[in-house]
Amino acid sequence: MKAQVIRFDKGELQNAERTPQGFLRVPVYATRAGVFTYKTGDGKIIRELRPPEEVFKADSLQSLSGAPFTLRHPPEMITPKNVTKYQKGHVLENIRQDGDKVSCSVIISDADAIAAVENGMREVSCGYHADVFDEAGVYQGQPYDVVQRNIRYNHLAATDKGRAGPEVRIRLDAADAVMEQESSTTTHKENPDMEKINIGGKEFEVSKEAKTAIESEQAKAKETSTKLDSAHAEISGLKKTSEDLTKSNSELTKSVETTQAKLDAANDDLKKRTDSAPDEGKVRELVKARTAIEKVASHALPKEKIEKLDSMSDVEIKKAVIQADSPTAQLDGKSDVYIETRFDAIAEKVRARADFNSGIGRAIVANDARKDEKEPDATDARAKMRKDSEDEWKKPLASAQEKSN
């Protein structure tokens, strides 16, 4: 049985260069031959073969020549009526086979598309039509259920890493199908200010700072695990040697004890890191706390400071906010409690400003934090109470008064 389908297949961008006009010329692996796995709307897995004789057929490759280049897949196939709306460049004519891949070059002429590619959008995806036939078999050790033939390309799209654009609807035995590895992301709304990280087999979206901190801890845990494996191997070898010896060897015993101490220390270190590893709840709290600090800072610091927030720690941001509010403040050697108290006092003033929740300031994507924030009370009584408490932190603590007396 034959069915007409539309497919999106992933490739990747290679090294790029600027043209004299300022455009971007990019060599591309547009697609490949092989078995692709798809999942239908009812959860059924379908394995489709793109045979080399179809992928590298002359008329199929020719259909890619001059095809429009887009920034992510458009919601519809490209036609003369909508090409000016979606086209950001075009595929050149040097379409050729390179191993099991289709190689070509692309001219990217749109400024936004150029910026997206230069900022890390390094994958591409073909949008095309194909006929699908019910022909089961095995290709290079991979079983397949159907075969794609008569492949005709419509466009080539730049896509985000690990993404393949919007969900594509096809007709195959009256069921919708999408590539299996892409189906979990087709309804996800991208958040450009957040990044994904895998913790304990689960994927989370966190800020760049949180991701850096967590990855650092993960690297340390991995290093500790490597040391532990090395210690296990070392002590295993020593114990085997000891079993083969017919008499006691004091030096060997000392070496075994030393290695055992290393193993115990590595086990203790690994346990500490494992116990302190952030779970899902801790990750959310870290993100929420960081977002709240950055939001206050974005309304209290000058532009040049705001642009450096991503490289600053929580304490550095708090100190910067205090210095901006009180340039003569002496913060060297002050305790974390002191810094926190002064920052909270300033934060209270910043949150009371009319522009704090009006959208003015540095945009920070953190829905959980915004849900928890309360709109400032604009009544005169509330304003007076905040004014009376602004300098409360300057008063000496009760314990300090007792000592002075």
Disulfide bonds with the S-S distance in Angstrom:
none
